[in-house]
Each structure stands twice: as C-alpha cells, then as structure tokens.
C-alpha cells in the first residue's frame, strides 16, 4: 500500500515537557527565554541589553551603523554563483545533498528512499527578499544573491548573477526556522513557497517555542501546519514522496513512505522583531535525522541514516572588552548536541557578522568559533553560511572565508572537510 500523500507529525517521547508554551517552558526565566539548559539550571550566555550598551561607546555603535565596510569591486568573482542542481545525477540517489541559497538559507535533500523519485526536502531559514528588515525600503540591501522577483529594486545591477529565485525552488516537504529575526524569518519568501505548493502537499513549518501563532496568523495557515518546539523537543514527520512510477497510469504506487526526525537544540542567540519583544520567543539550532525503513515487516523505523545539524544564528562564547578570546567560557550546548546524537554527517555553520568581537561574540560565531562548533557537535564535514549576503557588522566583507581557512589549518581540519560553497552550489555527503 502506498504511503499517504499528505504530511503529518507523529508525537514521540521527548526530554522536554510536551505541551508547555510561553511562560511555562523549563527554558523560561521570568517569562523570558534564556540560552542553555544545563541539567536543571539555566546558564545566561549573553549580555543583558543594558550591559551590552554600556560596554560599547555610542561612537562605536554609530560607526558600525553608518560606516559599514565597503563592498569590494571583485565581489562577483570572490563570491561565485552557480545554478543550483535540484535533481540527483544517476548514481547519487543514495547520497544527501545541501545547496547554499545565500545567508543562512540551505536546501537539504536526504537520500531517495527505494522507489522514490527524490528524497525528503527540508529548507532552512529561506530568505529571498532584498532587505532583511521590516520594510523593503530601509535596512541592509543585498550585495550578492538571490532575489525575490516581485520586489527587485533598481540596484540589482550591482549584484552578482542570480543563480535562482524563490520560484525556482523545487517542492519542499518541511520548512525549518531557527528564530524570528528578519534575516532568518522572511514572510514574503514563506508566503511564496506556500503558494507554489498549492495543489500539492503544503509543507509543514517547524519553529522554536512561541513562534507558531505569529506565523500561522501572518501566513493564514491552519495552526496544525505550524509546530513550535522547545529545546530538546523532537518530532517524527511521515512523508509521502513522489514515486518514480508516478507518471505510469497503471501504477498504484503513487508515493513512497519516508520518515524524518527533527530535534530543536539549544543555541546562544536571542529573538525579537519589533524592538519591544526581545526574548518573547525561543531560538534554536536543529538536528535532522533520516529514519531508515524497517528491514523486515513488523520492525519499526528506528535505524538512523544521514544526520545533519543546522546551527541557525548563534554565538559560541561571550568576549568582553580586552578579554583574551581563548580564555572566554564557551557555550556548552554544542558539546551536548555531539554527545546526544553521537556526531553528525554535516554541520551547516555560520562564519560571518562577528566584529567587533566585544560587541557581537555573544550572538554571532566567528570563523574560529565555527571550527570549534564543528568539533563540539562531532561533524564529519561542515558547510559555511551566514556571510556574503548583507553587510551586518564591521568585518571586511570577504574576510570570513580567509579566516576560516586559517582556523581550519590551526585546528588540523582538512580543507575539504569545512567547505565554503558558492551561491547555489550543491554539496553531496
């Protein structure tokens, strides 16, 4: 019997208390979410807003906002662009693949189940708008990238060749969002992805705690299509993947069953979209596990195939003014992930928006931090993200990949183990 064409979740036992919501979660303190759960205590990893402002002179903050680093004239060649490859080439059906779509957006496709035309597709933090702000008239503008066709502005001439736009994205089964900042949760992009799925199975959206209602209201979705998870909550998603024989009118097998397990894990960041709602919702990283079909009838879907880790937006440590970075205490969340999952095949890790360190280290990982996160989560390979799209902080635009190579060399990590993909490039693993 064919698997059902619709997608739904199967509740499983979780280490977090299921059903808790904002103000009741174990990860709440004084009705605000804080960073890492370490046993029963909460470790505050970032600076309070008052602390953050007091440690940085108004002049530094003004300079960061009004004198951003220049866009180099060779950005078109320094941040190369590829046309994405959506279809598995013959012989690669048993491999997973990840395609970088700019900033923190990745399209992950797991291996194709036997008899399926493709594998389960998960898109992370899809953002195709020109500006990551409440309005497309203000805020940072892309200097590379993939544009939303309906809101392209006159400055598109300064961008690189566009590898694709949001309407080119193939049908996805799952949308995963790390947190609600505008450079990670883009309502116009999400609306277009959902509209393009009309007539087929509408993808489910998975978010961290207290984000579901905002999204279901903003996108006019039924609440049962948007799922918010606490840290360490997990869901198993049962999918009906199109069959290779779907075009054969004589075939009764229209879909092939596949299962994916998603787990929301801790990270060191914050949340907020309106200035006054900081910490009102949770943020997190995500682990995706491919669940393999039972080897014989009556067995359960317990064996795990490929595993991927998506860090979203995160810091690794908090570096105070004039503090030696290597002596700063690190966030334990990533080592906890490595221990819990026994390593992952690939980690999608941020490498940009980190300078000055005393200002941004508590929220954004540097290339050196990314190398250490790769080690902590026990990733076999890592792919870079969160750079090469918008000027958000003060480091030189092309610096992150250069520092990453240096940090990998110092750590003894092979160059092909931590890659910096081109825009639109697909990496198999």
C-alpha positions as CSV (number, residue, x, y, z in Angstrom):
1,X,0.0,0.0,0.0
2,X,1.4,3.4,-0.9
3,X,2.3,5.9,1.7
4,X,-0.2,8.8,2.2
5,X,0.4,11.9,0.0
6,X,0.0,14.2,3.0
7,X,2.5,15.1,5.7
8,X,1.8,14.9,9.4
9,X,3.7,14.6,12.6
10,X,3.8,11.6,14.9
11,X,4.4,12.6,18.6
12,X,7.3,10.8,20.3
13,X,8.6,10.9,23.8
14,X,10.8,13.9,24.4
15,X,13.2,15.1,27.1
16,X,11.2,18.3,27.3
17,X,7.7,18.5,28.8
18,X,5.4,18.4,25.8
19,X,2.5,20.9,25.6
20,X,4.2,23.6,27.5
21,X,4.1,27.1,26.0
22,X,5.4,30.6,26.6
23,X,5.9,31.3,30.3
24,X,5.8,27.7,31.3
25,X,8.7,26.1,29.5
26,X,11.6,24.9,31.6
27,X,13.7,27.1,29.4
28,X,11.9,30.3,30.7
29,X,13.1,32.6,33.4
30,X,10.9,35.5,34.4
31,X,8.8,35.0,31.3
32,X,11.9,35.3,29.0
33,X,13.8,32.6,27.2
34,X,17.5,32.2,28.1
35,X,20.2,30.3,26.5
36,X,21.4,26.9,27.6
37,X,19.7,24.3,29.7
38,X,22.5,22.6,31.7
39,X,20.8,19.9,33.8
40,X,18.1,21.8,35.7
41,X,19.8,25.2,35.7
42,X,19.9,28.0,33.2
43,X,23.2,29.5,32.1
44,X,23.0,33.0,30.9
45,X,25.4,33.3,28.0
46,X,24.8,36.7,26.6
47,X,24.9,40.2,27.9
48,X,21.8,42.0,29.1
49,X,20.8,44.9,26.8
50,X,21.9,47.4,29.4
51,X,25.3,45.6,29.8
52,X,25.7,45.5,26.0
53,X,25.1,49.2,25.5
54,X,27.2,50.3,28.5
55,X,30.2,48.3,27.2
56,X,30.2,50.0,23.8
57,X,30.6,53.7,23.3
58,X,27.9,55.4,21.3
59,X,30.6,56.3,18.8
60,X,31.4,52.7,18.1
61,X,27.7,51.8,17.6
62,X,27.2,54.8,15.4
63,X,30.3,53.9,13.2
64,X,29.1,50.4,12.8
65,X,25.7,51.6,11.6
66,X,26.8,54.5,9.4
67,X,30.2,53.4,8.1
68,X,29.9,49.8,7.1
69,X,32.7,48.1,5.3
70,X,32.9,48.7,1.6
71,X,31.7,46.3,-1.0
72,X,34.9,45.3,-2.9
73,X,34.7,45.6,-6.7
74,X,35.6,42.0,-7.2
75,X,32.7,40.7,-5.2
76,X,31.2,39.0,-8.2
77,X,34.2,36.7,-8.5
78,X,35.1,36.5,-4.8
79,X,31.6,35.2,-4.0
80,X,30.9,33.0,-7.0
81,X,27.5,31.9,-8.1
82,X,26.3,28.5,-9.5
83,X,23.0,27.5,-11.0
84,X,21.6,25.0,-8.4
85,X,21.3,21.3,-9.3
86,X,17.9,20.2,-8.0
87,X,17.9,16.6,-9.4
88,X,20.2,13.8,-8.3
89,X,22.5,12.7,-11.0
90,X,22.4,8.9,-11.7
91,X,24.3,7.0,-9.1
92,X,23.9,9.7,-6.4
93,X,20.4,8.8,-5.2
94,X,21.8,7.2,-2.0
95,X,23.6,10.4,-1.0
96,X,22.3,13.5,0.7
97,X,22.9,17.0,-0.7
98,X,22.9,20.5,0.6
99,X,22.5,23.7,-1.5
100,X,23.5,27.1,-0.2
101,X,21.0,29.7,-1.2
102,X,22.6,32.7,0.5
103,X,23.0,33.9,4.1
104,X,21.7,31.1,6.3
105,X,19.4,29.6,3.7
106,X,20.1,25.9,2.8
107,X,18.0,23.4,0.9
108,X,18.7,19.9,2.3
109,X,17.6,16.8,0.4
110,X,18.1,13.4,2.1
111,X,18.8,10.2,0.1
112,X,15.9,8.9,-2.1
113,X,14.0,6.0,-0.5
114,X,13.8,2.9,-2.7
115,X,11.3,3.5,-5.5
116,X,11.1,7.3,-4.8
117,X,11.7,10.0,-7.4
118,X,13.7,12.1,-4.8
119,X,14.5,12.3,-1.2
120,X,12.7,14.3,1.6
121,X,13.5,18.1,1.2
122,X,14.0,20.4,4.1
123,X,14.6,24.1,3.6
124,X,16.2,26.1,6.4
125,X,15.7,29.9,7.1
126,X,14.6,30.7,3.5
127,X,15.1,34.4,2.9
128,X,14.9,35.8,-0.7
129,X,13.9,39.4,0.0
130,X,16.4,42.1,-0.9
131,X,16.4,43.6,2.6
132,X,16.4,41.9,6.0
133,X,14.2,44.4,7.7
134,X,10.5,45.2,8.4
135,X,10.4,47.2,5.2
136,X,11.9,46.7,1.7
137,X,12.7,50.5,1.7
138,X,15.1,50.6,4.6
139,X,17.7,48.3,6.1
140,X,20.7,46.4,4.7
141,X,20.5,45.6,1.0
142,X,21.9,42.5,-0.6
143,X,25.3,42.9,-2.3
144,X,25.1,39.3,-3.7
145,X,22.3,37.0,-4.1
146,X,19.0,35.6,-4.9
147,X,16.2,38.0,-5.4
148,X,12.5,37.8,-4.8
149,X,11.2,38.7,-8.3
150,X,8.3,40.8,-7.1
151,X,10.4,43.2,-5.1
152,X,13.6,43.6,-7.0
153,X,14.8,47.1,-6.8
154,X,16.8,49.3,-9.2
155,X,20.1,48.4,-7.6
156,X,20.1,44.8,-9.0
157,X,22.8,45.9,-11.4
158,X,25.3,45.8,-8.5
159,X,24.6,42.2,-7.6
160,X,26.2,39.1,-9.0
161,X,24.5,36.8,-11.5
162,X,21.4,35.4,-9.7
163,X,21.6,31.6,-9.5
164,X,17.9,31.2,-8.9
165,X,14.9,33.0,-7.4
166,X,12.3,31.8,-4.9
167,X,10.0,30.5,-7.7
168,X,12.8,28.2,-8.9
169,X,12.9,26.3,-5.6
170,X,11.5,22.7,-6.1
171,X,8.7,21.4,-3.9
172,X,9.8,21.2,-0.3
173,X,8.3,18.9,2.4
174,X,9.5,20.7,5.5
175,X,10.4,24.4,6.3
176,X,12.6,24.9,9.4
177,X,13.2,28.3,11.0
178,X,15.9,28.9,13.6
179,X,14.4,32.1,15.1
180,X,12.3,35.2,14.2
181,X,14.9,37.8,13.2
182,X,14.2,39.3,9.7
183,X,17.3,37.8,8.1
184,X,16.1,34.3,9.1
185,X,12.2,34.5,9.0
186,X,11.1,36.3,5.8
187,X,7.3,36.3,5.5
188,X,7.2,37.2,1.7
189,X,9.5,34.2,1.0
190,X,7.5,31.9,3.1
191,X,4.2,33.0,1.5
192,X,5.6,32.4,-2.0
193,X,6.9,28.9,-1.0
194,X,3.5,28.0,0.3
195,X,1.7,29.4,-2.7
196,X,3.9,27.5,-5.0
197,X,2.9,24.3,-3.1
198,X,-0.8,24.9,-3.8
199,X,-2.3,21.9,-5.4
200,X,0.3,19.6,-3.8
201,X,1.2,18.9,-0.2
202,X,1.6,22.1,1.7
203,X,4.9,21.9,3.7
204,X,4.7,21.9,7.4
205,X,6.7,24.6,9.2
206,X,8.8,23.9,12.3
207,X,9.9,26.7,14.6
208,X,11.2,27.2,18.2
209,X,8.8,27.9,21.0
210,X,6.3,30.7,20.9
211,X,6.7,31.5,17.1
212,X,3.9,29.3,15.8
213,X,1.0,31.6,16.4
214,X,2.7,34.6,14.8
215,X,3.5,32.6,11.7
216,X,0.1,30.8,11.3
217,X,-1.7,34.2,11.6
218,X,0.7,36.1,9.3
219,X,0.6,33.3,6.6
220,X,-3.1,32.4,7.1
221,X,-2.2,28.8,7.9
222,X,-4.1,26.3,9.9
223,X,-2.4,26.0,13.4
224,X,-1.8,22.3,12.8
225,X,0.6,23.2,9.9
226,X,3.0,25.2,12.2
227,X,4.7,23.4,15.0
228,X,6.7,25.1,17.8
229,X,9.2,23.1,19.7
230,X,11.1,23.6,23.0
231,X,14.8,22.8,23.2
232,X,15.3,19.0,23.0
233,X,11.7,18.5,21.7
234,X,11.6,16.2,18.7
235,X,9.0,15.3,16.1
236,X,8.9,12.5,13.6
237,X,7.5,13.5,10.2
238,X,6.0,10.9,8.0
239,X,6.1,11.9,4.3
240,X,4.7,10.6,1.1
241,X,7.5,11.1,-1.5
242,X,6.5,11.0,-5.2
243,X,7.2,7.6,-6.7
244,X,9.4,7.0,-9.7
245,X,6.3,5.4,-11.3
246,X,4.0,8.3,-10.6
247,X,3.7,9.1,-14.3
248,X,2.7,5.5,-15.0
249,X,-1.1,5.4,-15.1
250,X,-1.0,1.7,-14.4
251,X,0.9,2.1,-11.2
252,X,-0.9,2.0,-7.9
253,X,2.2,3.2,-6.1
254,X,1.9,7.0,-6.3
255,X,4.1,7.8,-3.3
256,X,6.8,6.1,-1.2
257,X,6.9,6.5,2.6
258,X,9.8,8.3,4.2
259,X,10.4,9.5,7.7
260,X,12.5,12.2,9.2
261,X,13.1,13.1,12.8
262,X,13.6,16.8,13.7
263,X,15.0,17.9,17.1
264,X,15.2,21.5,18.3
265,X,18.5,22.1,20.2
266,X,19.9,25.0,22.3
267,X,22.0,27.8,20.8
268,X,23.4,31.1,22.0
269,X,21.4,33.9,20.5
270,X,18.2,35.9,21.1
271,X,14.9,36.8,19.3
272,X,12.7,39.7,18.5
273,X,11.1,41.5,15.6
274,X,9.6,44.7,17.0
275,X,12.2,46.2,19.4
276,X,10.0,45.5,22.5
277,X,9.6,41.7,22.1
278,X,13.2,40.6,22.7
279,X,13.2,37.1,24.3
280,X,9.5,36.7,23.9
281,X,10.1,33.6,21.7
282,X,12.8,31.0,21.6
283,X,15.6,30.4,19.1
284,X,17.4,27.2,18.4
285,X,19.5,25.0,16.2
286,X,18.1,21.9,14.6
287,X,19.2,18.3,14.0
288,X,17.7,16.3,11.1
289,X,17.9,12.6,11.1
290,X,16.9,10.3,8.2
291,X,15.0,7.3,9.6
292,X,15.5,4.2,7.6
293,X,12.7,1.8,6.5
294,X,12.4,-1.4,8.6
295,X,14.4,-4.2,7.2
296,X,11.6,-6.6,7.6
297,X,7.8,-6.4,8.1
298,X,6.8,-5.7,11.7
299,X,10.0,-3.9,12.6
300,X,10.0,-0.2,13.5
301,X,11.7,2.8,11.9
302,X,14.5,3.0,14.4
303,X,17.7,2.9,12.4
304,X,19.2,6.3,11.5
305,X,20.8,7.1,8.2
306,X,22.2,10.6,7.4
307,X,22.3,13.2,10.2
308,X,22.6,17.0,9.6
309,X,23.0,19.9,12.0
310,X,21.8,23.4,11.2
311,X,23.2,25.9,13.7
312,X,21.0,28.9,12.6
313,X,22.3,32.0,14.2
314,X,24.5,31.5,17.2
315,X,27.4,32.7,19.3
316,X,29.9,30.4,20.9
317,X,31.3,32.5,23.8
318,X,31.0,36.0,25.2
319,X,34.2,38.0,24.8
320,X,34.3,41.1,27.0
321,X,36.4,44.2,26.2
322,X,40.1,43.5,26.2
323,X,39.5,39.8,27.2
324,X,41.6,37.1,25.7
325,X,39.2,35.3,23.5
326,X,40.7,31.9,24.0
327,X,40.1,32.1,27.8
328,X,36.4,33.0,27.5
329,X,34.0,30.4,28.7
330,X,32.3,28.6,25.8
331,X,28.6,27.7,25.4
332,X,28.2,24.0,26.3
333,X,25.2,23.5,24.0
334,X,27.2,22.2,21.1
335,X,29.1,19.6,23.0
336,X,25.7,18.5,24.4
337,X,24.5,18.0,20.8
338,X,27.6,16.0,19.9
339,X,27.1,13.7,22.9
340,X,23.4,13.3,22.4
341,X,23.5,12.4,18.7
342,X,26.9,10.8,18.5
343,X,28.0,13.1,15.8
344,X,26.5,14.3,12.5
345,X,27.4,13.8,8.9
346,X,27.3,17.5,8.1
347,X,27.0,20.7,10.1
348,X,25.7,24.0,8.5
349,X,27.6,26.7,10.4
350,X,27.7,30.5,10.5
351,X,31.0,32.2,9.9
352,X,30.1,35.9,9.5
353,X,28.7,39.0,11.3
354,X,31.2,38.8,14.2
355,X,33.1,42.1,14.5
356,X,33.8,43.8,16.8
357,X,34.0,40.7,19.0
358,X,33.2,42.5,22.2
359,X,30.0,43.7,20.6
360,X,28.8,40.6,18.7
361,X,30.6,37.5,20.1
362,X,27.7,36.7,22.3
363,X,25.3,36.4,19.3
364,X,27.4,35.5,16.3
365,X,30.1,32.9,15.8
366,X,33.4,33.9,14.2
367,X,35.2,31.6,11.8
368,X,37.3,30.3,14.7
369,X,34.1,29.7,16.7
370,X,32.6,27.8,13.8
371,X,35.6,25.4,13.7
372,X,35.1,24.7,17.4
373,X,31.4,24.2,17.0
374,X,32.2,21.7,14.2
375,X,34.4,19.8,16.7
376,X,31.9,20.0,19.5
377,X,29.0,18.6,17.5
378,X,31.3,15.9,16.1
379,X,30.6,16.8,12.5
380,X,32.4,14.8,9.8
381,X,32.0,17.8,7.4
382,X,30.9,21.4,7.7
383,X,29.5,23.9,5.2
384,X,29.7,27.7,5.8
385,X,26.8,30.1,5.8
386,X,25.7,33.5,7.3
387,X,28.1,35.6,5.2
388,X,28.4,37.0,1.7
389,X,24.9,38.4,1.5
390,X,24.3,41.5,3.7
391,X,26.7,43.9,5.5
392,X,25.5,43.4,9.1
393,X,28.7,44.1,11.1
394,X,32.1,45.7,10.7
395,X,34.4,42.9,9.5
396,X,35.6,43.2,5.9
397,X,33.1,41.6,3.5
398,X,35.5,38.9,2.2
399,X,37.3,38.2,5.4
400,X,35.2,35.2,6.8
401,X,36.4,32.6,4.3
402,X,40.0,33.7,4.7
403,X,39.9,33.4,8.5
404,X,38.1,30.1,8.2
405,X,40.9,28.6,6.2
406,X,43.5,29.8,8.8
407,X,41.5,28.5,11.7
408,X,41.0,25.1,10.0
409,X,44.7,24.9,9.4
410,X,45.5,25.7,13.0
411,X,42.9,23.0,14.1
412,X,44.2,20.4,11.7
413,X,41.0,20.3,9.8
414,X,41.4,19.4,6.1
415,X,40.3,22.0,3.6
416,X,37.7,19.7,2.1
417,X,36.2,19.0,5.5
418,X,34.9,22.5,6.1
419,X,33.8,24.0,2.8
420,X,32.7,27.5,1.7
421,X,30.2,26.7,-1.0
422,X,29.5,29.1,-3.9
423,X,26.0,30.6,-4.0
424,X,23.7,28.0,-5.5
425,X,26.4,25.2,-5.1
426,X,25.2,21.7,-4.2
427,X,27.4,19.6,-2.0
428,X,26.9,15.8,-1.7
429,X,27.5,14.0,1.6
